[in-house]
């Protein structure tokens, strides 16, 4: 398994503002991922964040809206920019260990008013 | 894109009963993972499957990787109240999809004491 922490655990934000979510893991990993879980829904991959390279975004997600940083092998941030109520979701980071096993952080619960 | 169809959407069972849920896809996956998500938490990995036909157990949980590589099931035997939660299947396709999880819609499990 893995120890993954996220900050903040939850936040309530005003529309038009931005929020940066931090993800810290307990050991060095190459591959980290960011997911979104809209209310009552399943998880959808936003982007893959590998250290030393630009994040790779999935269809429907763009860097201007969800800029990602990956400064080292134990840390990543996701920013939700120019927020609207439709961005209210749980945002989760994950890491991949060997054999494609993927472990998730506790999530950041975002409410946009 | 790839989609996973997970069923049933929800289950209401009595403590002690066995539970079965499954996921199917129109495309092949190289890895199947099963997660459980409790309220306010991130998904927790229960079982990982890597080979077609593989049958793996984790305590009262048993999961199988379908021989066509397009389906998987999860069984829970002798359910207990703490089994309550949302269960997700997730698959990883091969090639450039390395590490990218596609999630099923989830099965909400309620266990009555």
gemmi code that builds the backbone of each chain (N, CA, C; Angstrom):
import gemmi

chains = {
    "A": [
        ("UNK", (0.846, -1.189, 0.000), (0.000, 0.000, 0.000), (0.882, 1.240, 0.000)),
        ("UNK", (0.294, 2.398, 0.307), (1.047, 3.636, 0.305), (0.352, 4.628, 1.223)),
        ("UNK", (1.139, 5.557, 1.748), (0.573, 6.629, 2.545), (0.503, 7.870, 1.666)),
        ("UNK", (-0.710, 8.343, 1.436), (-0.941, 9.481, 0.554), (-1.775, 10.489, 1.328)),
        ("UNK", (-1.319, 11.733, 1.349), (-2.089, 12.772, 2.022), (-2.434, 13.862, 1.036)),
        ("UNK", (-3.568, 14.498, 1.256), (-4.014, 15.598, 0.421), (-4.398, 16.780, 1.300)),
        ("UNK", (-4.090, 17.965, 0.790), (-4.486, 19.184, 1.457), (-5.089, 20.143, 0.452)),
        ("UNK", (-6.156, 20.858, 0.750), (-6.968, 20.678, 1.943), (-7.848, 19.437, 1.820)),
        ("UNK", (-8.441, 19.011, 2.917), (-9.352, 17.872, 2.855), (-10.699, 18.304, 2.277)),
        ("UNK", (-11.048, 19.550, 2.497), (-12.278, 20.107, 1.927), (-12.163, 21.616, 1.891)),
        ("UNK", (-12.936, 22.226, 1.002), (-12.947, 23.681, 0.934), (-14.239, 24.137, 0.276)),
        ("UNK", (-14.648, 25.321, 0.643), (-15.782, 25.985, 0.021), (-15.257, 27.260, -0.604)),
        ("UNK", (-15.459, 27.417, -1.897), (-14.840, 28.521, -2.628), (-15.895, 29.312, -3.389)),
        ("UNK", (-15.550, 30.545, -3.707), (-16.419, 31.390, -4.500), (-16.116, 31.194, -5.979)),
        ("UNK", (-17.133, 31.301, -6.797), (-16.912, 31.174, -8.240), (-15.922, 32.221, -8.722)),
        ("UNK", (-15.148, 31.834, -9.719), (-14.153, 32.740, -10.278), (-12.797, 32.654, -9.610)),
        ("UNK", (-12.729, 32.019, -8.462), (-11.444, 31.886, -7.769), (-10.772, 30.580, -8.170)),
        ("UNK", (-9.568, 30.372, -7.673), (-8.809, 29.157, -7.966), (-8.390, 28.488, -6.669)),
        ("UNK", (-8.241, 27.194, -6.704), (-7.806, 26.428, -5.536), (-6.709, 25.466, -5.961)),
        ("UNK", (-5.645, 25.430, -5.191), (-4.567, 24.479, -5.446), (-4.611, 23.367, -4.410)),
        ("UNK", (-4.658, 22.144, -4.886), (-4.723, 20.949, -4.050), (-3.350, 20.290, -4.052)),
        ("UNK", (-2.878, 19.931, -2.866), (-1.572, 19.316, -2.743), (-1.715, 17.826, -2.469)),
        ("UNK", (-0.798, 17.057, -3.013), (-0.765, 15.609, -2.798), (0.660, 15.214, -2.431)),
        ("UNK", (0.814, 14.601, -1.271), (2.128, 14.184, -0.776), (2.112, 12.668, -0.573)),
        ("UNK", (3.125, 11.987, -1.078), (3.202, 10.528, -0.885), (4.438, 10.192, -0.068)),
        ("UNK", (4.429, 8.978, 0.517), (5.452, 8.639, 1.495), (6.709, 8.051, 0.894)),
        ("UNK", (6.703, 7.809, -0.405), (7.897, 7.278, -1.045), (7.924, 7.733, -2.493)),
        ("UNK", (9.070, 7.636, -3.110), (9.222, 8.145, -4.471), (8.476, 7.272, -5.484)),
        ("UNK", (7.712, 7.904, -6.317), (6.991, 7.189, -7.360), (7.099, 7.969, -8.664)),
        ("UNK", (7.144, 7.249, -9.760), (7.224, 7.912, -11.057), (5.869, 8.441, -11.496)),
        ("UNK", (4.855, 7.594, -11.382), (3.557, 7.942, -11.959), (2.577, 8.354, -10.861)),
        ("UNK", (2.043, 9.554, -11.011), (0.947, 10.013, -10.171), (-0.193, 10.454, -11.085)),
        ("UNK", (-1.396, 10.382, -10.565), (-2.569, 10.683, -11.358), (-3.518, 11.571, -10.559)),
        ("UNK", (-4.319, 12.334, -11.270), (-5.381, 13.131, -10.657), (-6.716, 12.720, -11.251)),
        ("UNK", (-7.706, 12.489, -10.348), (-9.042, 12.072, -10.749), (-10.067, 13.054, -10.202)),
        ("UNK", (-11.203, 13.084, -10.851), (-12.345, 13.848, -10.365), (-13.506, 12.891, -10.132)),
        ("UNK", (-14.210, 13.094, -9.032), (-15.405, 12.309, -8.730), (-16.539, 13.284, -8.466)),
        ("UNK", (-17.386, 13.454, -9.452), (-18.530, 14.353, -9.292), (-19.550, 13.715, -8.363)),
        ("UNK", (-20.411, 14.522, -7.763), (-21.350, 14.014, -6.749), (-22.132, 12.796, -7.233)),
        ("UNK", (-22.049, 11.713, -6.468), (-22.782, 10.496, -6.791), (-22.269, 9.738, -7.995)),
        ("UNK", (-21.104, 10.120, -8.496), (-20.588, 9.500, -9.716), (-19.326, 8.687, -9.443)),
        ("UNK", (-18.851, 8.082, -10.513), (-17.613, 7.328, -10.440), (-16.418, 8.270, -10.636)),
        ("UNK", (-15.238, 7.699, -10.698), (-14.027, 8.498, -10.846), (-13.652, 8.624, -12.322)),
        ("UNK", (-13.200, 9.807, -12.690), (-12.751, 10.081, -14.049), (-11.336, 10.633, -14.009)),
        ("UNK", (-10.460, 10.075, -14.817), (-9.073, 10.521, -14.846), (-8.970, 11.905, -15.482)),
        ("UNK", (-8.316, 12.825, -14.779), (-8.060, 14.160, -15.318), (-6.749, 14.153, -16.099)),
        ("UNK", (-5.693, 13.695, -15.455), (-4.373, 13.770, -16.092), (-3.395, 12.849, -15.392)),
        ("UNK", (-2.338, 12.525, -16.109), (-1.203, 11.781, -15.581), (-0.069, 12.765, -15.346)),
        ("UNK", (0.541, 12.686, -14.162), (1.596, 13.631, -13.793), (2.874, 12.868, -13.509)),
        ("UNK", (3.793, 12.900, -14.451), (5.086, 12.245, -14.263), (6.146, 13.302, -13.990)),
        ("UNK", (7.017, 13.001, -13.064), (8.063, 13.949, -12.694), (8.990, 14.197, -13.864)),
        ("UNK", (9.271, 15.462, -14.102), (10.202, 15.818, -15.163), (9.581, 16.000, -16.516)),
        ("UNK", (8.277, 15.889, -16.619), (7.622, 16.091, -17.906), (6.287, 16.790, -17.702)),
        ("UNK", (5.742, 17.300, -18.783), (4.438, 17.947, -18.718), (3.365, 16.899, -18.429)),
        ("UNK", (2.346, 17.328, -17.715), (1.224, 16.429, -17.449), (0.508, 16.092, -18.743)),
        ("UNK", (-0.042, 14.899, -18.798), (-0.810, 14.455, -19.955), (-2.278, 14.434, -19.584)),
        ("UNK", (-3.073, 15.224, -20.300), (-4.473, 15.407, -19.955), (-5.372, 14.499, -20.785)),
        ("UNK", (-6.444, 14.055, -20.148), (-7.441, 13.234, -20.832), (-8.409, 14.135, -21.595)),
        ("UNK", (-9.143, 13.503, -22.482), (-10.121, 14.245, -23.276), (-11.120, 14.937, -22.358)),
        ("UNK", (-11.354, 16.202, -22.622), (-12.294, 16.961, -21.813), (-11.658, 17.764, -20.707)),
        ("UNK", (-10.375, 17.601, -20.514), (-9.643, 18.346, -19.482), (-8.474, 19.073, -20.133)),
        ("UNK", (-8.281, 20.343, -19.749), (-7.231, 21.155, -20.365), (-6.356, 21.786, -19.312)),
        ("UNK", (-5.126, 22.075, -19.710), (-4.124, 22.582, -18.782), (-4.505, 23.940, -18.217)),
        ("UNK", (-5.168, 24.780, -19.004), (-5.532, 26.105, -18.507), (-6.511, 26.018, -17.343)),
        ("UNK", (-7.364, 25.029, -17.361), (-8.358, 24.858, -16.316), (-7.810, 24.062, -15.130)),
        ("UNK", (-6.952, 23.084, -15.405), (-6.425, 22.198, -14.364), (-4.894, 22.110, -14.454)),
        ("UNK", (-4.190, 23.209, -14.228), (-2.725, 23.127, -14.267), (-2.203, 22.210, -13.163)),
        ("UNK", (-1.191, 21.431, -13.508), (-0.621, 20.437, -12.603), (0.871, 20.674, -12.496)),
        ("UNK", (1.399, 20.546, -11.292), (2.845, 20.571, -11.110), (3.294, 19.243, -10.521)),
        ("UNK", (4.527, 18.871, -10.840), (5.113, 17.637, -10.300), (6.603, 17.926, -10.095)),
        ("UNK", (6.917, 18.688, -9.030), (8.298, 19.144, -8.847), (9.272, 18.060, -8.424)),
        ("UNK", (8.779, 17.001, -7.788), (9.661, 15.909, -7.377), (8.866, 14.605, -7.334)),
        ("UNK", (9.523, 13.541, -6.891), (8.921, 12.213, -6.968), (7.950, 11.901, -5.830)),
        ("UNK", (7.755, 12.840, -4.910), (6.840, 12.579, -3.793), (5.727, 13.614, -3.687)),
        ("UNK", (5.599, 14.514, -4.647), (4.680, 15.634, -4.469), (4.092, 16.058, -5.805)),
        ("UNK", (2.814, 16.458, -5.761), (2.168, 17.007, -6.947), (1.071, 17.963, -6.496)),
        ("UNK", (0.750, 18.921, -7.344), (-0.374, 19.801, -7.089), (-1.285, 19.853, -8.300)),
        ("UNK", (-2.569, 20.034, -8.011), (-3.584, 20.264, -9.039), (-4.273, 21.571, -8.693)),
        ("UNK", (-4.381, 22.457, -9.641), (-5.105, 23.707, -9.446), (-6.403, 23.653, -10.236)),
        ("UNK", (-7.487, 23.996, -9.584), (-8.762, 24.145, -10.268), (-8.959, 25.642, -10.470)),
        ("UNK", (-8.918, 26.085, -11.702), (-8.866, 27.509, -12.000), (-10.235, 28.067, -12.370)),
        ("UNK", (-10.420, 29.346, -12.053), (-11.647, 30.054, -12.455), (-12.870, 29.178, -12.205)),
        ("UNK", (-13.050, 28.837, -10.951), (-14.043, 27.816, -10.603), (-15.481, 28.274, -10.826)),
        ("UNK", (-16.316, 27.295, -11.146), (-17.763, 27.475, -11.242), (-18.421, 26.371, -10.423)),
        ("UNK", (-19.703, 26.487, -10.115), (-20.371, 25.439, -9.330), (-20.232, 24.041, -9.933)),
        ("UNK", (-20.077, 23.956, -11.248), (-19.928, 22.653, -11.911), (-18.623, 21.964, -11.532)),
        ("UNK", (-17.696, 22.706, -10.956), (-16.423, 22.122, -10.508), (-16.535, 21.490, -9.130)),
        ("UNK", (-17.679, 21.610, -8.495), (-17.867, 20.989, -7.183), (-17.757, 19.477, -7.330)),
        ("UNK", (-16.758, 18.915, -6.707), (-16.443, 17.491, -6.856), (-15.480, 17.085, -5.754)),
        ("UNK", (-15.181, 15.798, -5.740), (-14.048, 15.313, -4.960), (-12.888, 15.135, -5.939)),
        ("UNK", (-11.735, 15.680, -5.569), (-10.541, 15.543, -6.399), (-9.564, 14.621, -5.665)),
        ("UNK", (-9.109, 13.595, -6.370), (-8.265, 12.580, -5.743), (-6.970, 12.419, -6.510)),
        ("UNK", (-5.892, 12.294, -5.769), (-4.639, 11.922, -6.411), (-4.387, 10.439, -6.162)),
        ("UNK", (-3.604, 9.849, -7.021), (-3.254, 8.440, -6.851), (-1.835, 8.223, -7.344)),
        ("UNK", (-1.279, 7.100, -6.934), (0.037, 6.720, -7.417), (-0.011, 5.275, -7.883)),
        ("UNK", (0.870, 4.963, -8.827), (0.950, 3.609, -9.354), (2.238, 2.954, -8.878)),
        ("UNK", (2.080, 1.801, -8.259), (3.254, 0.984, -7.908), (3.410, -0.111, -8.966)),
        ("UNK", (4.160, -1.107, -8.692), (4.405, -2.167, -9.665), (3.116, -2.922, -9.976)),
        ("UNK", (3.114, -3.598, -11.103), (1.981, -4.409, -11.543), (0.701, -3.601, -11.676)),
        ("UNK", (0.820, -2.325, -11.937), (-0.359, -1.499, -12.174), (-1.246, -1.309, -10.959)),
        ("UNK", (-0.811, -1.675, -9.780), (-1.607, -1.388, -8.592), (-1.610, 0.111, -8.333)),
        ("UNK", (-2.780, 0.666, -8.098), (-2.916, 2.096, -7.925), (-3.608, 2.379, -6.598)),
        ("UNK", (-3.035, 3.329, -5.880), (-3.528, 3.662, -4.545), (-3.944, 5.124, -4.522)),
        ("UNK", (-5.025, 5.404, -3.781), (-5.628, 6.724, -3.795), (-5.443, 7.450, -2.482)),
        ("UNK", (-5.369, 8.768, -2.596), (-5.411, 9.627, -1.432), (-6.834, 9.736, -0.921)),
        ("UNK", (-7.015, 10.456, 0.197), (-8.340, 10.563, 0.819), (-9.288, 11.488, 0.076)),
        ("UNK", (-8.758, 12.296, -0.848), (-9.612, 13.189, -1.619), (-9.725, 14.572, -1.010)),
        ("UNK", (-10.038, 15.529, -1.870), (-10.330, 16.907, -1.470), (-11.744, 17.226, -1.933)),
        ("UNK", (-12.588, 17.536, -0.973), (-13.987, 17.814, -1.281), (-14.172, 19.301, -1.522)),
        ("UNK", (-14.481, 19.640, -2.766), (-14.575, 21.041, -3.163), (-16.027, 21.393, -3.440)),
        ("UNK", (-16.466, 22.481, -2.813), (-17.783, 23.049, -3.092), (-17.579, 24.462, -3.609)),
        ("UNK", (-18.164, 24.762, -4.752), (-18.046, 26.092, -5.349), (-19.424, 26.758, -5.309)),
        ("UNK", (-19.455, 27.925, -4.697), (-20.740, 28.630, -4.556), (-20.951, 29.642, -5.663)),
    ],
    "B": [
        ("UNK", (-14.574, 6.256, -26.124), (-13.561, 5.730, -25.247), (-14.013, 4.453, -24.565)),
        ("UNK", (-13.114, 3.907, -23.768), (-13.455, 2.662, -23.101), (-14.477, 2.920, -22.010)),
        ("UNK", (-15.375, 1.968, -21.827), (-16.367, 2.061, -20.776), (-16.490, 0.732, -20.081)),
        ("UNK", (-16.744, 0.797, -18.792), (-17.011, -0.397, -18.011), (-18.437, -0.343, -17.518)),
        ("UNK", (-19.165, -1.416, -17.744), (-20.540, -1.498, -17.268), (-20.565, -2.357, -16.024)),
        ("UNK", (-20.895, -1.755, -14.918), (-20.887, -2.445, -13.633), (-22.314, -2.673, -13.170)),
        ("UNK", (-22.571, -3.868, -12.670), (-23.910, -4.178, -12.168), (-23.800, -5.108, -10.969)),
        ("UNK", (-24.802, -5.061, -10.072), (-25.915, -4.126, -10.096), (-25.492, -2.739, -9.619)),
        ("UNK", (-26.371, -1.771, -9.810), (-26.085, -0.416, -9.318), (-26.119, -0.359, -7.810)),
        ("UNK", (-27.034, -1.130, -7.203), (-27.148, -1.147, -5.746), (-27.672, -2.502, -5.296)),
        ("UNK", (-27.355, -2.815, -4.054), (-27.792, -4.073, -3.463), (-28.149, -3.847, -2.006)),
        ("UNK", (-29.275, -4.444, -1.597), (-29.701, -4.392, -0.202), (-29.772, -5.832, 0.284)),
        ("UNK", (-28.928, -6.210, 1.207), (-28.869, -7.605, 1.623), (-28.879, -7.702, 3.142)),
        ("UNK", (-29.141, -8.913, 3.614), (-29.097, -9.196, 5.033), (-27.696, -9.649, 5.414)),
        ("UNK", (-27.304, -9.306, 6.608), (-26.022, -9.769, 7.131), (-25.939, -11.282, 6.996)),
        ("UNK", (-24.796, -11.760, 6.555), (-24.594, -13.193, 6.380), (-24.787, -13.689, 4.962)),
        ("UNK", (-25.460, -12.894, 4.142), (-25.679, -13.290, 2.752), (-24.411, -13.082, 1.927)),
        ("UNK", (-24.359, -13.799, 0.809), (-23.269, -13.613, -0.132), (-23.668, -12.560, -1.172)),
        ("UNK", (-22.661, -11.897, -1.729), (-22.872, -10.818, -2.684), (-22.051, -11.081, -3.931)),
        ("UNK", (-22.611, -10.743, -5.078), (-21.864, -10.867, -6.319), (-22.119, -9.649, -7.193)),
        ("UNK", (-21.062, -9.097, -7.749), (-21.185, -7.972, -8.661), (-20.191, -8.163, -9.792)),
        ("UNK", (-20.468, -7.543, -10.941), (-19.580, -7.780, -12.072), (-19.429, -6.558, -12.951)),
        ("UNK", (-18.406, -6.618, -13.760), (-18.127, -5.564, -14.720), (-17.868, -6.175, -16.079)),
        ("UNK", (-18.386, -5.519, -17.102), (-18.137, -5.974, -18.466), (-17.698, -4.806, -19.321)),
        ("UNK", (-16.971, -5.137, -20.372), (-16.466, -4.112, -21.275), (-16.533, -4.619, -22.701)),
        ("UNK", (-16.606, -3.693, -23.635), (-16.573, -4.080, -25.052), (-15.137, -4.209, -25.542)),
        ("UNK", (-14.180, -3.762, -24.740), (-12.782, -3.849, -25.144), (-11.977, -4.600, -24.093)),
        ("UNK", (-10.781, -4.984, -24.468), (-9.932, -5.813, -23.613), (-9.178, -4.964, -22.596)),
        ("UNK", (-9.073, -5.487, -21.392), (-8.247, -4.876, -20.370), (-7.163, -5.852, -19.934)),
        ("UNK", (-5.994, -5.344, -19.608), (-4.873, -6.174, -19.163), (-4.822, -6.337, -17.660)),
        ("UNK", (-5.489, -5.455, -16.958), (-5.520, -5.494, -15.494), (-6.913, -5.125, -15.034)),
        ("UNK", (-7.399, -5.866, -14.043), (-8.672, -5.514, -13.405), (-8.397, -5.273, -11.927)),
        ("UNK", (-8.987, -4.207, -11.408), (-8.829, -3.875, -9.995), (-10.221, -3.685, -9.396)),
        ("UNK", (-10.353, -4.067, -8.144), (-11.593, -3.828, -7.414), (-11.292, -2.954, -6.197)),
        ("UNK", (-12.107, -1.896, -6.025), (-11.927, -0.941, -4.937), (-13.205, -0.857, -4.111)),
        ("UNK", (-13.026, -0.439, -2.865), (-14.164, -0.089, -2.004), (-13.958, 1.335, -1.526)),
        ("UNK", (-15.038, 2.117, -1.571), (-14.988, 3.502, -1.114), (-16.005, 3.702, -0.001)),
        ("UNK", (-15.517, 4.117, 1.153), (-16.375, 4.478, 2.266), (-16.686, 5.960, 2.191)),
        ("UNK", (-17.784, 6.400, 2.794), (-18.130, 7.822, 2.749), (-17.007, 8.698, 3.279)),
        ("UNK", (-16.654, 9.732, 2.520), (-15.631, 10.660, 2.962), (-14.210, 10.173, 2.799)),
        ("UNK", (-14.047, 9.053, 2.125), (-12.710, 8.490, 1.952), (-12.395, 8.286, 0.482)),
        ("UNK", (-11.108, 8.049, 0.193), (-10.733, 7.654, -1.151), (-10.929, 6.164, -1.334)),
        ("UNK", (-10.955, 5.677, -2.574), (-11.102, 4.243, -2.817), (-9.911, 3.460, -2.257)),
        ("UNK", (-10.213, 2.292, -1.700), (-9.191, 1.407, -1.155), (-9.115, 0.161, -2.025)),
        ("UNK", (-7.923, -0.187, -2.445), (-7.732, -1.345, -3.314), (-8.002, -2.631, -2.539)),
        ("UNK", (-8.898, -3.469, -3.105), (-9.249, -4.746, -2.490), (-8.490, -5.896, -3.130)),
        ("UNK", (-8.586, -5.975, -4.443), (-8.003, -7.095, -5.188), (-7.520, -6.580, -6.533)),
        ("UNK", (-6.376, -7.098, -6.977), (-5.831, -6.794, -8.302), (-5.676, -8.098, -9.071)),
        ("UNK", (-6.040, -8.064, -10.344), (-6.009, -9.244, -11.216), (-5.215, -8.908, -12.460)),
        ("UNK", (-4.296, -9.826, -12.841), (-3.370, -9.500, -13.916), (-3.403, -10.453, -15.100)),
        ("UNK", (-4.036, -11.637, -14.917), (-4.027, -12.626, -16.004), (-5.435, -13.127, -16.264)),
        ("UNK", (-5.744, -13.330, -17.546), (-7.039, -13.886, -17.906), (-7.246, -15.218, -17.204)),
        ("UNK", (-8.429, -15.369, -16.603), (-8.755, -16.589, -15.884), (-8.318, -16.592, -14.429)),
        ("UNK", (-7.539, -15.610, -14.025), (-7.017, -15.569, -12.651), (-8.152, -15.428, -11.653)),
        ("UNK", (-8.069, -16.209, -10.589), (-9.030, -16.158, -9.487), (-8.243, -15.835, -8.229)),
        ("UNK", (-8.584, -14.752, -7.557), (-7.812, -14.290, -6.400), (-8.742, -14.007, -5.235)),
        ("UNK", (-8.298, -14.386, -4.042), (-9.095, -14.147, -2.838), (-8.354, -13.226, -1.882)),
        ("UNK", (-9.148, -12.484, -1.121), (-8.634, -11.616, -0.064), (-9.637, -11.713, 1.075)),
        ("UNK", (-9.402, -12.673, 1.980), (-10.362, -12.904, 3.063), (-11.670, -13.429, 2.507)),
        ("UNK", (-12.766, -12.710, 2.803), (-14.083, -13.122, 2.313), (-14.353, -12.665, 0.883)),
        ("UNK", (-13.416, -11.993, 0.284), (-13.587, -11.485, -1.071), (-12.880, -12.397, -2.072)),
        ("UNK", (-13.553, -12.636, -3.184), (-12.978, -13.398, -4.289), (-13.284, -12.663, -5.576)),
        ("UNK", (-12.281, -12.533, -6.428), (-12.491, -11.866, -7.705), (-11.867, -12.692, -8.809)),
        ("UNK", (-12.431, -12.588, -10.001), (-11.896, -13.321, -11.147), (-11.757, -12.404, -12.349)),
        ("UNK", (-10.695, -12.640, -13.100), (-10.402, -11.964, -14.357), (-10.970, -12.862, -15.457)),
        ("UNK", (-11.967, -12.375, -16.198), (-12.603, -13.206, -17.205), (-11.640, -13.652, -18.302)),
        ("UNK", (-11.888, -14.837, -18.846), (-10.966, -15.400, -19.828), (-10.973, -14.611, -21.136)),
        ("UNK", (-12.037, -13.887, -21.411), (-12.062, -13.045, -22.613), (-11.347, -11.712, -22.385)),
        ("UNK", (-10.972, -11.436, -21.141), (-10.326, -10.191, -20.710), (-11.254, -8.990, -20.823)),
        ("UNK", (-12.554, -9.273, -20.959), (-13.524, -8.193, -21.081), (-14.479, -8.140, -19.897)),
        ("UNK", (-14.217, -8.937, -18.870), (-15.115, -8.916, -17.725), (-14.414, -9.394, -16.468)),
        ("UNK", (-15.021, -9.045, -15.331), (-14.509, -9.461, -14.036), (-15.669, -9.479, -13.055)),
        ("UNK", (-15.571, -10.341, -12.066), (-16.585, -10.313, -11.016), (-15.930, -10.284, -9.648)),
        ("UNK", (-16.714, -9.807, -8.674), (-16.290, -9.775, -7.283), (-17.376, -10.437, -6.445)),
        ("UNK", (-16.998, -11.383, -5.625), (-17.918, -12.008, -4.682), (-17.497, -11.675, -3.256)),
        ("UNK", (-18.485, -11.412, -2.417), (-18.258, -11.236, -0.991), (-19.076, -12.297, -0.275)),
        ("UNK", (-18.434, -13.097, 0.512), (-19.158, -14.154, 1.223), (-19.459, -13.718, 2.649)),
        ("UNK", (-20.581, -14.215, 3.158), (-20.976, -13.989, 4.553), (-20.848, -12.519, 4.937)),
        ("UNK", (-21.596, -11.666, 4.276), (-21.460, -10.221, 4.455), (-21.668, -9.801, 5.908)),
        ("UNK", (-20.991, -8.722, 6.278), (-21.096, -8.144, 7.608), (-21.384, -6.653, 7.460)),
        ("UNK", (-21.870, -5.998, 8.492), (-22.251, -4.580, 8.366), (-21.132, -3.667, 7.853)),
        ("UNK", (-19.900, -3.963, 8.176), (-18.795, -3.094, 7.730), (-18.486, -3.259, 6.243)),
        ("UNK", (-19.177, -4.179, 5.562), (-19.014, -4.295, 4.106), (-19.756, -3.183, 3.375)),
        ("UNK", (-20.576, -2.430, 4.096), (-21.322, -1.328, 3.495), (-20.368, -0.343, 2.836)),
        ("UNK", (-20.705, 0.079, 1.637), (-19.898, 1.059, 0.921), (-20.177, 0.976, -0.558)),
        ("UNK", (-19.362, 1.660, -1.326), (-19.483, 1.625, -2.783), (-18.300, 0.837, -3.325)),
        ("UNK", (-18.591, -0.143, -4.161), (-17.562, -0.977, -4.763), (-17.405, -0.586, -6.227)),
        ("UNK", (-16.179, -0.376, -6.623), (-15.870, -0.006, -8.001), (-14.954, -1.042, -8.635)),
        ("UNK", (-15.268, -1.411, -9.871), (-14.287, -2.114, -10.679), (-13.514, -1.066, -11.471)),
        ("UNK", (-12.308, -1.407, -11.844), (-11.494, -0.521, -12.668), (-10.592, -1.376, -13.538)),
        ("UNK", (-10.375, -0.917, -14.746), (-9.535, -1.667, -15.666), (-8.443, -0.805, -16.251)),
        ("UNK", (-7.361, -1.463, -16.607), (-6.255, -0.796, -17.293), (-6.046, -1.525, -18.616)),
        ("UNK", (-6.177, -0.781, -19.711), (-5.896, -1.337, -21.025), (-4.395, -1.335, -21.239)),
        ("UNK", (-3.945, -1.949, -22.272), (-2.512, -2.041, -22.497), (-1.956, -0.862, -23.247)),
        ("UNK", (-0.698, -0.977, -23.643), (-0.054, 0.010, -24.486), (0.046, 1.361, -23.832)),
        ("UNK", (-0.370, 2.396, -24.539), (-0.215, 3.763, -24.051), (-1.159, 4.080, -22.905)),
        ("UNK", (-2.050, 3.148, -22.571), (-2.963, 3.380, -21.446), (-2.339, 2.990, -20.127)),
        ("UNK", (-1.035, 2.710, -20.123), (-0.378, 2.241, -18.910), (-0.722, 3.127, -17.726)),
        ("UNK", (-1.235, 2.480, -16.680), (-1.535, 3.189, -15.447), (-2.859, 3.909, -15.443)),
        ("UNK", (-3.499, 4.105, -16.585), (-4.744, 4.874, -16.609), (-5.918, 3.964, -16.276)),
        ("UNK", (-6.613, 4.299, -15.222), (-7.755, 3.501, -14.790), (-9.040, 4.000, -15.432)),
        ("UNK", (-9.827, 3.048, -15.936), (-11.201, 3.312, -16.330), (-12.087, 2.653, -15.285)),
        ("UNK", (-12.999, 3.435, -14.711), (-13.824, 2.947, -13.611), (-15.217, 2.557, -14.079)),
        ("UNK", (-15.779, 1.529, -13.415), (-17.190, 1.250, -13.555), (-18.004, 2.259, -12.759)),
        ("UNK", (-19.320, 2.157, -12.886), (-20.195, 3.158, -12.277), (-20.361, 2.958, -10.777)),
        ("UNK", (-19.944, 1.795, -10.285), (-20.032, 1.548, -8.852), (-21.259, 0.738, -8.465)),
        ("UNK", (-21.123, -0.045, -7.402), (-22.230, -0.797, -6.802), (-22.340, -0.367, -5.357)),
        ("UNK", (-23.505, 0.180, -4.994), (-23.733, 0.621, -3.623), (-24.269, -0.559, -2.826)),
        ("UNK", (-23.529, -0.963, -1.809), (-23.918, -2.121, -1.007), (-24.424, -1.673, 0.358)),
        ("UNK", (-25.628, -2.120, 0.690), (-26.207, -1.886, 2.005), (-26.425, -3.237, 2.665)),
        ("UNK", (-25.955, -3.391, 3.884), (-26.089, -4.645, 4.624), (-26.936, -4.377, 5.859)),
        ("UNK", (-28.060, -5.058, 5.947), (-28.947, -4.912, 7.105), (-28.551, -5.929, 8.173)),
        ("UNK", (-28.374, -5.470, 9.409), (-27.986, -6.389, 10.486), (-29.052, -7.437, 10.759)),
    ],
}
model = gemmi.Model(1)
for chain_id, residues in chains.items():
    chain = gemmi.Chain(chain_id)
    for i, (resn, *xyz) in enumerate(residues, 1):
        res = gemmi.Residue()
        res.name, res.seqid = resn, gemmi.SeqId(i, " ")
        for name, pos in zip(("N", "CA", "C"), xyz):
            atom = gemmi.Atom()
            atom.name, atom.element = name, gemmi.Element(name[0])
            atom.pos, atom.b_iso = gemmi.Position(*pos), 0.0
            res.add_atom(atom)
        chain.add_residue(res)
    model.add_chain(chain)
structure = gemmi.Structure()
structure.add_model(model)
structure.setup_entities()
